[in-house]
Each structure stands twice: as structure tokens, then as C-alpha cells.
């Protein structure tokens, strides 16, 4: 079953029938299904959203997506639901919008769903391999940041770098890699099982904030490398700096078009001042293709 077909399995039958009749070219380019109550289903591609249908999506359709993704066991996905996402078998990640149910200022659930975004998971096995030799120095992996604007393919590259580091190859030994997967986007765990190929020596801590999860895996898993997605908080930087001081290498992503942009933003400037990372991989989008460039980070 293709990635497109796996994502389509989360749709109600009438919508699934619609998308399965799309031209193959559109299926290959599709990145997400977008469902909004009162609007037609749309397909997100590199060129933007396409709406080849006129039939409107209903609230019942969105509830069906949640039931399909949770295998009709919502109670088992309460933690994910309150954070606005679900992970489905095959690696699809489903984003949710609706009415937040607040208790003591904390969101405990979502009701009256208004929008669903089904991300079509596409593993790109091997894209990181040509970069790996540039990320080692005297046999030691140098802590690396992956930089790109939103939607630039950072998580896809991160996932394959984890796989390469975990499995070893091209004269590299395998490494123990701990992935702190705060939003379930890297390994896409479904009922405890990663839906993505994370390599043979990788341990995944799913659904845990990075600042909390990094010291947890440090104590529990004895990692050589810790990988996280999307640095956004000062607490994340402090946790990574602490791990680096213990001799652990780091691999992370961050929203930025390049190192110059990093230096212009206070939080990112603080990240560079912490001197945790030595290398950067910059991702440039050229149409539907991605180009990767390794740079040394300024000290």
C-alpha cells in the first residue's frame, strides 16, 4: 500500500472514493488532505491547495476520521487529542481543530471539530546518506542543526539522519540514538510502535516535552546522540546544553532560512551562544525537490 493509500484509509468511504480517483501525478505530489466543515475536501500540493470537488465536508466526516485513526478507541488517544493531533497506522499524522475543553486553564480535550489535516507520510530513505561524512570529525558525530522554513522538509531529513546514525554504514559504526518525539512527528508512534524506520539502535520517547524528555533519556537510555524536532523554547536549549556537557551529541531542527536568520532572533542567538551545535544542514526548496548544504556554525 502506498503512502497516499494509507492516508486515504483514514477518510470516510465517500471521500476515500473521491481521492482514489485522482490522477497519479496529483497522488504523487499530494502532501495533505484538508477537511473543513462546510467546505469541500482539498488536497495540499507544493503548488498550494487544490479543490477538485464541490461536495461539502460535514462534522460527521471529521468524527469518522478520528474514529478510523484511533481504531474506534478514543480513550486510548486522549493525551494526543488534547494536544490537537493523532498518529495513525502507516505513519500518517492528523492535526485537529475544534473547541477546546478547558479545566483549570488546561486543555483536556477537543469537541465540535471544525478542521482536520491528514499529513501524508513519505519516508525518503537514503536522502541523508550523502551528508553523513560531512557531519563527523575524527570519528565523532558533530552536533547538528537542520535549518529550513516551515514545510521545508526538516522532519523528513531528521528522520533519515536518525536512521543512518542508528544503523551505521559507509565506515560508520551504529550509534545509540534517543528520539524525544514531543509531537509524535518523527517516529509517528501508534500504540507504542514507530510507524517510521528509525533504525536498529533507536529508542523513542513519545509525547514528552523536550525539556523534560532529554534528561529522562539521559538517565534511562545512555544515548550517544539525542534527536529532537523544532526547538522553540529556552528550556529546550538549557536541556540540550546540559546533555552536551555530559558528552552527548545533539541533532535537532529549527525554523530558519539560514544561519544569518538565526543570529537575528534573540532565542536563536542564545542557541548559538550556548555552543551546543557545530554543524548546520540548510535545506533549499527548488520546486518539489530539496537541496541540502552542510555549513559550520559560527562560534
C-alpha positions in Angstrom: 0.0 0.0 0.0 1.4 3.4 -0.9 1.7 6.4 1.5 -1.2 8.1 -0.3 -3.4 5.0 0.1 -2.6 4.7 3.8 -3.6 8.3 4.4 -6.8 7.8 2.3 -7.7 4.9 4.6 -8.4 7.5 7.4 -11.1 9.2 5.3 -14.8 8.3 5.2 -15.6 6.0 2.4 -17.3 8.6 0.1 -14.2 10.9 0.4 -11.8 8.0 0.0 -13.5 7.1 -3.2 -13.0 10.7 -4.4 -9.3 10.9 -3.7 -8.6 7.4 -5.1 -9.8 8.6 -8.5 -7.3 11.5 -8.6 -4.7 11.4 -11.4 -1.5 9.6 -10.4 0.5 12.8 -10.8 -1.6 14.5 -8.1 -1.3 11.5 -5.8 2.5 11.5 -6.0 2.7 15.2 -5.2 0.0 15.3 -2.5 1.2 16.3 0.9 -2.0 16.6 3.0 -5.8 16.1 2.9 -7.6 19.1 4.3 -11.1 18.7 5.7 -13.1 21.8 6.9 -16.7 21.6 7.9 -18.9 23.3 5.3 -16.1 23.3 2.7 -15.1 20.8 0.0 -12.2 18.4 0.7 -8.9 19.9 -0.6 -5.5 18.4 -1.4 -2.3 20.2 -0.5 0.5 20.0 -3.0 3.7 22.1 -3.5 1.6 24.5 -5.6 -1.0 25.0 -2.9 -4.4 23.6 -2.1 -6.5 22.0 -4.9 -10.3 21.6 -4.6 -11.4 19.4 -7.5 -14.8 18.6 -5.7 -17.8 20.7 -4.7 -19.4 18.3 -2.1 -19.1 19.8 1.4 -17.4 18.1 4.4 -19.6 17.5 7.4 -18.8 17.4 11.1 -19.7 13.7 11.0 -16.9 13.2 8.4 -14.4 14.6 10.9 -15.6 12.4 13.6 -15.2 9.4 11.3 -11.6 10.4 10.6 -10.9 10.4 14.4 -12.6 7.0 14.8 -10.7 5.5 11.9 -7.4 6.9 13.2 -7.9 5.6 16.8 -9.4 2.3 15.6 -12.6 3.2 17.4 -10.8 3.5 20.7 -10.7 7.2 21.5 -10.0 6.8 25.2 -6.6 5.3 24.2 -5.7 8.6 22.4 -6.9 11.2 25.0 -3.4 12.6 25.5 -2.9 13.2 21.8 -6.4 14.5 21.3 -6.0 17.2 23.9 -2.8 18.3 22.1 -4.6 18.6 18.8 -3.2 15.6 16.9 -3.4 11.9 16.3 -0.9 9.3 14.9 -2.4 6.6 12.7 -1.0 3.3 11.4 1.2 3.7 8.4 2.8 7.0 9.7 0.0 9.5 9.0 -0.2 12.4 11.4 -3.6 14.0 11.8 -3.9 17.6 13.0 -7.2 18.7 14.6 -9.0 21.9 15.3 -12.3 22.4 17.2 -13.5 23.7 20.6 -11.0 23.3 23.4 -12.4 21.8 26.6 -10.6 23.8 29.4 -10.3 22.8 33.0 -8.2 25.0 35.4 -6.7 26.7 32.4 -5.5 23.4 30.8 -7.0 21.9 27.6 -8.3 18.4 28.3 -10.0 17.5 25.1 -11.3 18.8 21.7 -15.0 18.7 20.8 -17.1 20.0 17.9 -14.3 19.5 15.4 -14.0 22.1 12.7 -10.9 21.1 10.7 -8.7 18.1 10.1 -5.4 17.9 8.3 -4.2 14.4 7.4 -0.5 14.6 6.6 0.6 12.0 4.0 3.7 10.4 5.5 6.5 10.0 3.0 9.7 8.4 4.1 12.7 9.2 1.9 15.1 6.5 2.8 18.7 7.4 1.9 18.5 11.2 1.5 20.8 11.8 4.5 23.5 9.3 3.5 25.4 11.8 1.2 25.6 14.2 4.1 26.9 12.0 6.8 30.6 12.1 6.1 30.5 15.9 6.5 28.9 15.6 9.9 31.7 13.6 11.6 35.1 14.8 12.8 37.7 12.2 13.9 35.0 9.6 14.0 32.7 11.6 16.3 29.3 12.9 15.2 29.2 16.7 15.5 26.0 18.1 17.0 23.9 19.3 14.0 21.0 21.7 13.4 18.7 21.3 10.4 17.5 24.6 9.1 14.6 25.4 6.8 11.4 27.5 6.7 8.1 25.7 7.7 7.3 23.0 5.2 10.9 22.7 4.0 11.3 19.0 4.8 13.2 19.3 8.1 11.5 16.4 9.9 11.9 14.1 6.8 15.6 14.7 6.8 15.9 14.4 10.6 14.2 11.0 10.5 16.5 9.7 7.8 19.6 11.0 9.7 18.5 9.2 12.8 18.1 6.0 10.7 21.6 6.4 9.2 23.2 7.1 12.6 21.4 4.2 14.3 22.2 1.7 11.6 25.7 2.8 10.8 27.2 2.4 7.3 29.9 3.7 5.0 32.6 3.0 7.6 30.5 4.4 10.4 29.6 2.3 13.5 26.0 2.3 14.7 25.1 4.7 17.4 22.6 4.6 20.3 20.1 7.3 19.4 17.3 8.5 21.7 14.5 10.4 20.0 12.4 12.8 22.1 9.3 13.0 19.9 7.3 15.6 21.6 4.5 15.9 19.0 4.8 12.4 17.5 6.0 13.7 14.1 9.4 11.9 13.9 8.7 8.2 14.7 4.9 8.6 14.4 4.2 6.0 17.1 0.9 4.3 17.0 0.1 2.2 20.2 3.8 2.2 21.1 5.0 1.1 17.7 7.0 3.5 15.5 5.4 3.7 12.0 8.7 5.0 10.5 12.0 3.3 10.1 14.1 4.7 12.9 17.0 2.3 12.7 18.1 -0.6 14.7 19.6 1.2 17.7 17.0 3.9 18.3 14.8 4.4 21.4 11.8 6.7 21.1 10.2 8.7 23.9 6.9 9.7 22.5 4.6 12.7 23.5 7.0 14.1 26.1 8.2 17.8 26.2 11.8 18.1 25.1 13.0 19.9 28.2 11.6 17.1 30.3 12.4 14.2 27.9 16.1 15.0 27.3 17.1 14.4 30.9 14.8 11.4 31.1 16.5 9.6 28.2 19.9 10.7 29.6 19.2 8.9 32.8 17.4 5.9 31.3 18.8 5.0 27.9 22.6 6.0 27.9 22.3 7.6 24.5 25.3 8.7 22.3 23.0 11.0 20.3 19.7 12.7 21.2 17.4 13.9 18.4 14.5 16.3 18.7 12.3 18.3 16.4 11.6 22.1 16.4 13.5 24.0 19.1 11.2 26.8 20.3 11.8 27.3 24.0 14.6 28.5 26.2 14.0 25.4 28.4 14.8 23.2 25.3 18.2 25.0 24.9 19.1 24.5 28.6 18.3 20.8 28.4 20.4 20.3 25.3 23.3 22.3 26.7 23.2 20.1 29.8 23.3 16.9 27.7 26.1 18.3 25.6 28.1 18.9 28.7 27.7 15.2 29.5 29.3 14.2 26.2 26.1 13.5 24.2 25.8 14.8 20.6 22.6 16.5 19.6 20.5 16.5 16.4 17.7 19.0 16.1 15.6 21.1 13.7 14.7 24.7 13.8 12.7 27.2 11.7 15.2 29.4 9.9 16.2 30.1 6.3 19.9 30.2 7.2 22.5 31.0 9.9 22.1 34.7 9.3 18.4 34.5 10.3 19.5 32.5 13.4 21.7 35.4 14.5 18.9 37.9 14.1 16.4 36.4 16.5 17.1 36.5 20.3 16.2 32.9 21.1 18.2 31.6 18.2 21.1 33.9 19.1 21.0 32.3 22.6 21.1 28.9 21.0 24.3 29.7 19.1 25.8 31.3 22.2 25.3 28.1 24.1 27.7 26.5 21.6 25.9 23.2 21.6 25.9 22.8 17.8 28.8 22.6 15.5 27.2 22.0 12.1 24.1 23.1 10.2 22.3 21.4 7.3 20.5 24.0 5.2 17.5 22.9 3.1 16.6 24.8 0.0 13.4 24.1 -1.9 13.7 24.0 -5.7 10.2 23.2 -6.9 9.3 19.9 -5.4 12.9 19.0 -4.9 15.1 19.6 -1.8 18.8 20.6 -1.9 20.9 20.1 1.2 24.0 22.0 2.1 26.3 21.5 5.2 27.8 24.5 6.9 29.9 25.0 10.0 28.0 27.1 12.6 29.7 30.3 13.9 31.1 30.1 17.4 
